[in-house]
C-alpha cells in the first residue's frame, strides 16, 4: 500500500513500511549490497531525480496555506511557557520571536514556523500547547501537533541554507534548547525533523547542495538519546559521502544529549565483573552502550546486533556473561577483536558485526580518554533530550534563586 498524501508505503505481507527513502532502498537498489550501501544509494537516487522515470501521478497534496490571522499580537503566554516550563532563556526566545520564527496563536499555543530559508515563506508549522493538563494529555501535560498540510520535507529551521554545518533534531524545543546550551553558529543551520524523518535530512541537504559549490563540512545528528535515536543515527554514521565534483568528503557526526552518562549501579557491575575476570571495565561498558544504550533488554543499534545486554533484563547477569568472554589481552583499539567477540552472538550478520565494532570502538575511546564519561547516581535525572538539560538547569536555578537574587543575578 502506498499513501501518496503522507509519502509513505506499507508492505502488508512483510509487516513493515516507511518513507520514500525506505521505499527506494527496498525496491530500487541492489539487494545483494549491505544495508548501509543500499541506504546511501537510495538517498543518492532521490537527490538526483534525473535518474528516475515515473508515470504521471494525478494525486495532488493540498498545499500548505499559512493563515497569518491566527497569529496573536500578544506573545506573553507562549514566552511564559517556554521560559518557565521549558527552561529557555527569555532573551533567546525574544530573538527567535523577533526573527518571525516563533509566534503565539490566538488560543495561546506556541507556533514554530517552518520558514523556507531563502524565501521566508511559511511552509508549515509545529504547534505546542501551553495549558498544562496531565489528566487529558498524560505525562507530557500539553498537546503537540504538526499543522495540517505542512509541507513534507520541511521543518522548523534556524540559519542559512548554504550553511557549513547542518544540525538535525527531533523537536523544535530541543533545537532551541541546544542553541541555548551551545550557542548559535552563524555558519550553521539547525533543523527540527519533528520526529525521525529521513526525508527532512534529504530535503535540507539537497537545498544546501543547490546553494553552494560543494558539500557542507558536516552533518550533526542531535536526536534523542534513546533506542530509536541511536538506531536512526547509526544508519548515517556508517555512510561515506563524497562530492564527485571535487572529492570533498561530507563528515557525519553524532552528538546526543546525555550520551556521556553512566548509571552508578551499572558501572559497579562492570567493575565487579572486570575485577573478577581480570578484564577492562571499559570494554564491558562499550559493548553495553553500543548495543543497548545502557537500557537492559533493548536493541538500540542500527546494525541489529544482539548481546547479553540486549537480550537480558538482569544487568548484573548480562555483564557477567560478557566478561567471561573478554580476553585478558583485549585491546579496545583492535576492530578485529571487537568483531570477533560480537560474532559470538551474531552469526550470519557479518556486515552488522563489522559496523558494530566501529561503534564499540567509538564509545570505548571516548570513555577511556575522558572525553565523555559521567557517572550518575540513581537519584540523579537521566537525560534523554536537549530540553531535559535546560529544564534541569532551570530547576537548579530555582533551588538557588534566593542566593542568586542577593547577588543581583537573574536569567537573561
C-alpha positions in Angstrom: 0.0 0.0 0.0 1.3 3.5 -0.9 -0.1 6.6 0.7 0.9 9.4 -1.6 -0.6 12.0 0.7 1.7 11.0 3.5 4.6 10.0 1.3 4.5 6.6 3.0 4.3 2.9 2.0 3.4 -0.3 3.9 4.2 -3.8 2.7 1.4 -5.7 4.5 2.7 -9.2 3.8 6.1 -8.4 5.2 4.8 -6.3 8.1 7.0 -3.2 7.5 6.9 0.1 5.7 8.5 3.6 5.7 9.1 6.8 3.7 10.4 7.4 0.2 14.0 6.5 1.2 12.9 3.2 2.7 10.9 2.5 -0.4 13.8 3.3 -2.7 16.1 1.2 -0.5 13.7 -1.8 -0.6 12.7 -1.8 -4.2 15.1 0.3 -6.3 18.6 -0.7 -5.0 20.8 -3.7 -5.4 19.6 -6.3 -2.8 23.0 -8.0 -2.7 24.7 -4.9 -1.2 24.9 -4.2 2.6 22.1 -2.1 4.1 24.3 0.9 4.6 25.3 0.9 0.9 21.7 0.5 -0.2 20.6 3.3 2.1 23.3 5.6 0.5 22.2 4.5 -3.0 18.6 5.3 -2.1 19.4 8.8 -0.9 21.5 9.5 -4.0 18.8 8.2 -6.2 16.2 10.5 -4.7 18.6 13.5 -4.6 19.4 13.1 -8.3 15.9 12.7 -9.7 17.3 12.8 -13.2 17.9 9.1 -12.8 14.2 8.4 -12.2 11.4 7.8 -14.6 7.8 7.5 -13.4 4.3 7.6 -14.8 2.3 10.6 -14.3 0.7 10.8 -10.8 -2.6 12.6 -10.7 -2.8 12.9 -6.9 -2.2 16.4 -5.6 -1.3 17.1 -2.0 -3.1 20.1 -0.7 -0.6 22.9 -0.5 0.0 24.4 2.9 -1.6 27.8 3.4 -0.5 29.8 6.4 -3.2 31.9 7.9 -1.5 34.9 9.4 -4.8 35.9 11.0 -4.3 33.2 13.6 -1.2 34.8 15.0 -1.8 36.8 18.1 -0.1 40.2 18.6 0.4 39.0 22.3 3.4 36.7 22.8 3.3 36.6 26.6 1.7 33.2 27.1 4.0 31.5 24.7 7.0 33.2 26.2 5.9 32.3 29.7 5.5 28.6 28.8 8.9 28.4 27.0 10.8 30.1 29.8 9.1 28.9 32.9 8.1 25.4 31.9 10.9 24.5 29.4 13.8 26.4 30.9 14.6 28.5 27.8 16.2 31.9 28.3 13.9 35.0 27.8 16.4 36.7 25.5 16.8 33.7 23.2 13.0 33.3 22.9 12.7 37.0 22.2 15.3 36.9 19.5 13.6 34.0 17.7 10.2 35.7 18.1 11.6 38.9 16.6 13.0 36.9 13.6 9.5 35.7 13.0 10.3 32.1 13.8 8.3 31.6 17.0 4.9 33.1 17.4 1.8 32.6 19.5 -1.7 31.8 18.1 -4.9 33.3 19.4 -5.5 30.3 21.6 -2.2 30.9 23.4 -0.3 28.0 21.9 3.3 28.3 20.6 3.8 28.3 16.9 7.2 27.2 15.5 7.0 28.4 11.9 8.7 26.3 9.1 10.1 29.1 7.0 11.9 28.5 3.8 15.5 29.8 4.5 15.6 31.5 1.0 12.2 33.0 0.6 11.0 33.1 4.2 7.7 31.7 3.1 6.0 29.6 5.8 5.9 26.0 4.6 4.3 24.5 7.7 4.3 24.8 11.5 4.5 22.9 14.7 2.0 23.8 17.4 2.9 23.4 21.1 0.1 23.8 23.7 0.8 25.9 26.8 -2.0 24.8 29.1 -0.9 22.0 31.5 -3.5 19.2 31.7 -2.0 15.9 32.8 -5.4 14.2 33.0 -6.0 14.9 29.4 -2.5 14.8 27.9 -0.8 12.3 30.2 2.8 12.7 31.4 3.6 15.3 28.7 0.8 17.6 30.1 0.3 19.5 26.9 -0.9 18.8 23.4 1.6 18.9 20.5 0.9 18.5 16.8 2.0 19.4 13.3 -0.3 21.8 11.4 -2.5 20.3 8.7 -0.9 20.1 5.2 2.5 21.2 6.4 4.9 20.6 3.5 6.7 17.3 3.5 10.5 17.5 3.9 10.4 20.8 5.8 10.8 21.5 9.5 11.4 24.3 11.9 14.8 25.7 10.8 17.2 28.4 12.0 20.2 29.5 10.0 21.3 29.9 6.3 20.5 27.4 3.6 24.2 27.4 2.5 25.5 26.6 5.9 28.8 24.8 6.5 27.2 22.5 9.2 23.7 21.1 9.4 22.3 20.0 12.7 19.2 17.8 12.9 16.9 17.5 16.0 13.7 15.6 16.8 11.7 18.6 18.0 11.7 22.4 17.8 12.1 22.8 21.6 15.1 20.6 21.5 16.6 22.7 18.8 16.1 25.9 20.8 17.4 24.2 23.9 20.6 23.3 22.0 21.1 26.9 20.9 20.9 28.0 24.5 23.4 25.4 25.7 25.9 25.6 22.8 25.4 29.0 21.3 24.4 29.8 17.7 26.9 29.4 15.0 26.2 31.9 12.1 27.5 29.4 9.6 25.3 26.5 10.8 21.7 25.6 10.1 19.6 23.9 12.8 16.7 21.9 11.7 13.9 20.1 13.6 12.6 17.0 11.8 9.6 16.8 14.2 10.4 13.1 14.7 13.0 10.9 12.9 12.5 11.7 9.2 15.0 10.8 6.5 13.1 13.0 4.0 13.8 16.1 6.1 17.6 15.4 6.0 17.4 14.7 2.3 15.5 18.0 1.6 17.8 20.3 3.6 20.9 18.6 2.3 19.7 18.9 -1.3 18.8 22.6 -0.6 22.3 23.1 0.7 23.9 21.5 -2.3 22.0 23.8 -4.6 23.1 26.8 -2.7 26.9 26.3 -2.6 29.7 25.0 -4.9 30.5 21.9 -2.7 29.1 19.7 0.0 28.9 21.2 3.6 31.6 20.3 6.1 29.4 18.1 8.2 26.0 16.9 9.3 25.5 16.5 13.0 22.7 14.3 14.4 21.4 15.8 17.6 18.5 13.4 18.1 17.2 12.0 21.3 19.4 9.7 23.3 17.1 6.6 23.3 16.9 3.4 21.3 15.2 5.0 18.3 17.6 7.9 18.2 20.6 5.5 18.4 19.3 3.3 15.6 18.5 6.3 13.4 21.9 7.9 13.8 23.7 4.6 13.2 22.4 4.4 9.7 24.0 7.7 8.8 27.3 7.4 10.6 28.4 4.5 8.5 27.9 6.2 5.2 30.7 7.8 3.1 29.5 11.0 1.3 32.0 12.3 -1.3 31.4 15.2 -3.6 32.2 13.9 -7.1 32.9 17.4 -8.3 36.0 17.9 -6.1 36.4 14.9 -3.9 35.4 16.6 -0.7 34.0 14.3 2.0 30.9 15.2 4.0 31.5 14.2 7.6 28.6 12.8 9.6 28.8 13.1 13.4 26.6 12.0 16.4 26.1 14.4 19.3 23.4 13.1 21.6 22.3 14.7 24.9 23.5 12.9 28.0 25.5 10.4 25.9 28.3 10.6 28.5 26.1 9.4 31.4 26.8 6.0 33.0 24.4 5.0 35.9 26.4 4.2 39.0 24.7 0.8 39.6 25.7 -0.3 36.1 29.3 1.0 36.5 29.6 -1.1 39.6 28.5 -4.1 37.7 31.3 -3.5 35.1 33.9 -3.0 37.9 32.8 -6.1 39.8 33.0 -8.4 36.8 36.2 -6.8 35.5 37.9 -7.4 38.8 36.7 -11.0 39.0 37.8 -11.9 35.4 40.8 -9.6 35.1 39.4 -7.6 32.2 39.0 -3.9 31.3 35.6 -2.5 32.7 35.5 0.0 29.7 35.3 -2.9 27.3 32.1 -4.1 29.1 30.7 -0.5 29.1 31.4 0.0 25.4 29.6 -3.3 24.4 26.7 -2.4 26.6 26.5 1.2 25.4 26.8 0.4 21.7 24.3 -2.4 21.8 21.6 -1.4 24.3 22.4 2.3 25.1 22.5 1.1 28.7 18.9 0.1 28.6 18.8 -3.6 29.6 16.8 -5.8 27.3 16.7 -3.3 24.4 18.2 -3.4 20.9 19.5 0.1 20.5 21.7 -0.1 17.5 21.1 0.1 13.7 23.1 -3.0 12.9 20.5 -5.2 14.7 23.3 -6.7 16.8 22.3 -8.8 19.9 24.4 -9.1 23.0 23.6 -10.4 26.5 22.9 -6.7 27.3 20.1 -6.5 24.7 18.6 -9.9 25.5 18.9 -10.0 29.3 16.9 -7.7 31.6 19.2 -8.5 34.5 22.1 -6.2 34.0 24.3 -8.0 36.6 23.8 -11.3 34.9 24.4 -9.8 31.4 27.6 -8.1 32.5 29.0 -11.3 34.0 28.2 -13.3 30.8 30.1 -10.8 28.6 33.0 -10.6 31.0 33.6 -14.3 30.8 34.3 -13.9 27.0 36.6 -11.0 27.1 40.2 -12.0 26.6 42.7 -10.6 29.2 44.8 -9.0 26.3 41.7 -7.5 24.7 42.6 -4.2 23.0 39.9 -1.6 22.5 41.8 -0.2 19.5 41.5 -3.5 17.6 38.5 -3.7 15.4 39.1 -7.4 14.7 38.8 -8.2 18.4 35.5 -6.2 18.7 34.2 -8.1 15.7 35.3 -11.5 17.0 33.5 -11.0 20.3 30.4 -9.7 18.6 30.3 -12.6 16.2 29.8 -14.9 19.2 26.2 -13.8 19.4 25.5 -12.8 15.8 26.5 -15.4 13.3 25.1 -14.6 9.9 25.2 -10.9 10.4 28.8 -10.3 9.3 28.2 -6.8 7.8 26.5 -5.8 11.1 29.3 -7.3 13.1 32.0 -5.2 11.4 30.0 -1.9 11.6 29.1 -2.5 15.2 32.8 -2.9 16.0 33.3 0.7 15.0 30.5 1.9 17.3 32.1 -0.1 20.2 35.4 1.5 19.5 33.9 5.0 19.4 32.4 4.7 22.9 35.5 2.9 24.3 37.8 5.7 23.1 35.5 8.4 24.4 35.3 6.8 27.8 38.9 5.9 28.2 40.1 9.3 27.0 37.8 11.0 29.5 36.0 13.0 26.7 32.6 11.5 27.5 32.2 9.8 30.9 30.0 10.9 33.7 28.9 8.5 36.5 25.4 9.5 37.6 23.7 8.3 40.8 20.4 6.5 40.7 18.6 9.6 42.1 20.1 12.0 39.5 17.9 12.9 36.5 18.7 10.9 33.3 19.0 13.0 30.1 17.1 11.9 27.0 16.7 15.1 25.0 18.2 18.6 24.9 15.3 20.1 26.7 15.9 17.8 29.7 19.1 19.7 30.2 17.6 23.2 30.1 14.8 22.1 32.4 17.3 20.5 34.8 19.3 23.8 34.8 16.1 25.7 35.5 15.2 23.6 38.5 18.7 24.0 39.8 18.4 27.8 39.4 15.1 27.8 41.2 16.7 26.0 44.2 19.4 28.6 44.4 17.1 31.6 43.4 17.3 33.3 46.8 21.1 33.3 46.8 21.2 34.5 43.1 18.8 37.3 43.9 21.0 38.5 46.7 23.9 38.7 44.3 21.8 40.5 41.7 21.8 37.7 39.2 18.9 36.7 37.0 18.2 34.8 33.8 18.7 36.6 30.6 
